[in-house]
Amino acid sequence: MATVPLSGTNIRFISGVPFSNDYKHTRWFDNQTQQTTYFNNKFVVHEMLKANFQRIEGRTFVSVNKSIDKL
């Protein structure tokens, strides 16, 4: 199970990523460098530096300082 950092996390919301939660468009990368390059070349809609996660009733959340309409 992944461990979610509770502070100091940088978050980027990007557009133009053709993935969905049904995994029909899953993209596989040969290495982490290719994966990082792919996502770094996407348009950044919003970025948060040093974001803090919160645990509420066993789930992890982050408060985003942008309206959902903008995202």
FILUMTOR-361612 format. One line per field, with one value per residue: residue number from 1; residue in three letters; x, z, y of N, C-alpha, C in turn. Coordinates in nm, 4 decimals. Example, Ala and Ser with C-alpha at 12.3 -4.5 7.8 and 13.67 -1.06 7.14 Angstrom:
BEGIN
i	[1;2]
aa	[ALA;SER]
n_xx	[1.3190;1.2850]
n_zz	[0.7800;0.7080]
n_yy	[-0.5690;-0.2250]
ca_xx	[1.2300;1.3670]
ca_zz	[0.7800;0.7140]
ca_yy	[-0.4500;-0.1060]
c_xx	[1.3200;1.2900]
c_zz	[0.7800;0.7870]
c_yy	[-0.3300;0.0030]
***
This chain:
BEGIN
i	[1;2;3;4;5;6;7;8;9;10;11;12;13;14;15;16;17;18;19;20;21;22;23;24;25;26;27;28;29;30;31;32;33;34;35;36;37;38;39;40;41;42;43;44;45;46;47;48;49;50;51;52;53;54;55;56;57;58;59;60;61;62;63;64;65;66;67;68;69;70;71]
aa	[MET;ALA;THR;VAL;PRO;LEU;SER;GLY;THR;ASN;ILE;ARG;PHE;ILE;SER;GLY;VAL;PRO;PHE;SER;ASN;ASP;TYR;LYS;HIS;THR;ARG;TRP;PHE;ASP;ASN;GLN;THR;GLN;GLN;THR;THR;TYR;PHE;ASN;ASN;LYS;PHE;VAL;VAL;HIS;GLU;MET;LEU;LYS;ALA;ASN;PHE;GLN;ARG;ILE;GLU;GLY;ARG;THR;PHE;VAL;SER;VAL;ASN;LYS;SER;ILE;ASP;LYS;LEU]
n_xx	[0.0842;0.0515;0.2142;0.0916;0.2270;0.2138;0.2716;0.4199;0.3978;0.4101;0.1660;0.0267;-0.2237;-0.3126;-0.3927;-0.5177;-0.4604;-0.5264;-0.6563;-0.8719;-1.0872;-1.1576;-0.9530;-0.9095;-0.7460;-0.4871;-0.1517;0.1677;0.4971;0.8433;1.0297;1.0901;1.1789;1.0742;0.8030;0.7886;0.8708;0.6613;0.4342;0.5270;0.5249;0.2644;-0.0149;-0.0302;-0.2880;-0.3335;-0.1274;0.0050;0.2198;0.3954;0.1694;-0.0722;-0.1854;-0.4820;-0.6084;-0.9151;-1.1459;-1.0145;-0.9597;-0.7748;-0.7334;-0.6959;-0.7007;-0.7889;-0.6831;-0.8455;-1.1265;-1.3666;-1.4757;-1.2770;-1.0854]
n_zz	[0.0000;-0.0833;0.0696;0.1764;0.1655;0.4270;0.4277;0.2488;-0.0257;-0.3753;-0.6140;-0.9309;-1.1557;-1.4599;-1.8121;-2.1089;-2.0918;-2.1906;-2.0249;-1.8524;-1.5849;-1.6436;-1.7480;-2.0216;-2.1826;-2.0927;-2.0551;-2.1051;-1.9838;-2.0603;-1.8730;-1.5778;-1.6495;-1.9079;-1.8410;-1.6671;-1.8413;-2.0306;-1.8780;-1.7844;-2.0153;-2.0603;-2.0494;-1.7768;-1.5607;-1.3031;-1.0207;-0.7110;-0.4506;-0.1902;-0.0657;0.1764;0.3049;0.4472;0.6893;0.7180;0.8834;0.8129;0.5428;0.2878;0.2126;0.0190;0.0297;-0.2247;-0.3631;-0.5607;-0.7684;-0.8591;-1.1081;-1.2468;-1.2592]
n_yy	[-0.1180;0.2206;0.4981;0.8005;1.1184;1.3577;1.6276;1.9025;1.8369;1.8569;1.9355;1.8861;1.9729;1.8526;1.8813;1.7157;1.4484;1.1347;0.9362;0.7096;0.5941;0.3355;0.1994;0.1586;0.3069;0.2806;0.3671;0.2425;0.2728;0.2510;0.3219;0.5245;0.7764;0.8222;0.8254;1.0474;1.2539;1.2450;1.3311;1.5794;1.7284;1.7982;2.0287;2.2454;2.2955;2.3823;2.4411;2.3380;2.4102;2.2529;2.1304;2.0189;1.7131;1.5691;1.3462;1.1970;1.0165;0.7754;0.8120;0.9883;1.3270;1.6290;1.9777;2.1913;2.4924;2.6196;2.6790;2.4268;2.4620;2.5925;2.4010]
ca_xx	[0.0000;0.1288;0.2088;0.0656;0.2961;0.1172;0.3050;0.5256;0.3809;0.3754;0.0571;-0.0031;-0.3404;-0.2762;-0.4968;-0.4692;-0.4197;-0.6426;-0.6769;-1.0000;-1.0800;-1.1899;-0.8237;-0.9076;-0.6407;-0.3681;-0.0265;0.2799;0.6238;0.9579;1.1039;1.0347;1.2152;0.9736;0.6775;0.8023;0.8739;0.5264;0.3459;0.5813;0.4946;0.1212;-0.0513;-0.0598;-0.4077;-0.3152;-0.0180;0.0131;0.3483;0.3929;0.0313;-0.0857;-0.2934;-0.5491;-0.6760;-1.0465;-1.2147;-0.9389;-0.9361;-0.6811;-0.7847;-0.6184;-0.7814;-0.7335;-0.7128;-0.8957;-1.2640;-1.3790;-1.5034;-1.1485;-1.0083]
ca_zz	[0.0000;-0.0931;0.1828;0.1327;0.2485;0.4897;0.4091;0.1560;-0.1526;-0.4908;-0.6914;-1.0585;-1.2308;-1.6003;-1.9082;-2.2280;-2.0601;-2.2367;-1.9418;-1.7828;-1.4750;-1.6886;-1.7906;-2.1647;-2.2482;-2.0088;-2.1280;-2.0354;-2.0098;-2.0418;-1.7533;-1.5079;-1.7242;-2.0124;-1.7757;-1.6194;-1.9590;-2.0871;-1.7969;-1.7775;-2.1406;-2.0646;-2.0041;-1.6338;-1.5330;-1.1711;-0.9465;-0.5696;-0.3927;-0.0473;-0.0237;0.2943;0.3041;0.5750;0.7037;0.7799;0.8905;0.7426;0.4034;0.2738;0.1302;0.0085;-0.0046;-0.3434;-0.3581;-0.6928;-0.7815;-0.9449;-1.2441;-1.3097;-1.2778]
ca_yy	[0.0000;0.3439;0.5894;0.9374;1.2171;1.4477;1.7684;1.9363;1.7681;1.9397;1.8751;1.9523;1.9279;1.8693;1.8449;1.6479;1.3116;1.0563;0.8192;0.7035;0.4984;0.1999;0.1453;0.1281;0.3841;0.2754;0.3822;0.1819;0.3384;0.1615;0.3599;0.6403;0.8973;0.8395;0.8619;1.1853;1.3410;1.2481;1.4151;1.7151;1.7970;1.8283;2.1622;2.2541;2.3750;2.4429;2.3800;2.3725;2.3735;2.2217;2.1037;1.9336;1.6162;1.5501;1.2179;1.2095;0.8871;0.6734;0.8484;1.0991;1.4356;1.7514;2.0928;2.2574;2.6358;2.6609;2.6301;2.3091;2.5091;2.6282;2.2786]
c_xx	[0.0882;0.1100;0.1935;0.1424;0.1957;0.1521;0.4126;0.5166;0.3432;0.2729;0.0367;-0.1278;-0.3092;-0.3924;-0.4331;-0.4182;-0.5390;-0.6670;-0.8149;-0.9903;-1.1244;-1.0666;-0.8179;-0.7925;-0.5127;-0.2430;0.0854;0.4082;0.7370;1.0371;1.0431;1.0660;1.1144;0.8396;0.6806;0.8001;0.7346;0.4374;0.3973;0.5536;0.3463;0.0959;-0.0906;-0.1774;-0.3923;-0.2034;-0.0197;0.1470;0.3319;0.2501;0.0309;-0.2060;-0.3535;-0.6154;-0.8058;-1.1155;-1.1455;-0.9124;-0.8463;-0.7354;-0.6821;-0.7142;-0.7136;-0.7779;-0.7535;-1.0359;-1.2687;-1.4096;-1.3765;-1.0647;-1.0701]
c_zz	[0.0000;0.0327;0.1302;0.2229;0.3043;0.4735;0.3029;0.0201;-0.2622;-0.5755;-0.8183;-1.1189;-1.3769;-1.6895;-2.0277;-2.2026;-2.0909;-2.1563;-1.8784;-1.6753;-1.5148;-1.7474;-1.9389;-2.2370;-2.1643;-2.0949;-2.0429;-2.0782;-1.9830;-1.9159;-1.6945;-1.5809;-1.8346;-1.9536;-1.7307;-1.7355;-2.0192;-2.0091;-1.7855;-1.9045;-2.1585;-2.0068;-1.8568;-1.6132;-1.4021;-1.0994;-0.8030;-0.5171;-0.2424;0.0060;0.0950;0.2802;0.4425;0.5754;0.7802;0.7699;0.8049;0.5956;0.3983;0.1743;0.1220;-0.0322;-0.1189;-0.3446;-0.4954;-0.7049;-0.8801;-1.0889;-1.3182;-1.3385;-1.3844]
c_yy	[0.1236;0.4278;0.7312;1.0331;1.3175;1.5945;1.7838;1.8695;1.8672;1.8648;1.9564;1.8890;1.9564;1.8279;1.7750;1.5081;1.2205;0.9296;0.8248;0.5959;0.3580;0.1296;0.1068;0.1970;0.3885;0.2837;0.3243;0.2508;0.2392;0.1934;0.4869;0.7704;0.9242;0.8835;1.0079;1.2838;1.3559;1.3451;1.5587;1.7955;1.8275;1.9678;2.1595;2.3489;2.4506;2.3684;2.4291;2.3232;2.3549;2.2052;2.0082;1.8419;1.6070;1.4133;1.2406;1.0744;0.7813;0.7010;0.9712;1.2006;1.5472;1.8628;2.1669;2.4027;2.6906;2.6048;2.5124;2.3484;2.5462;2.5042;2.1918]
***
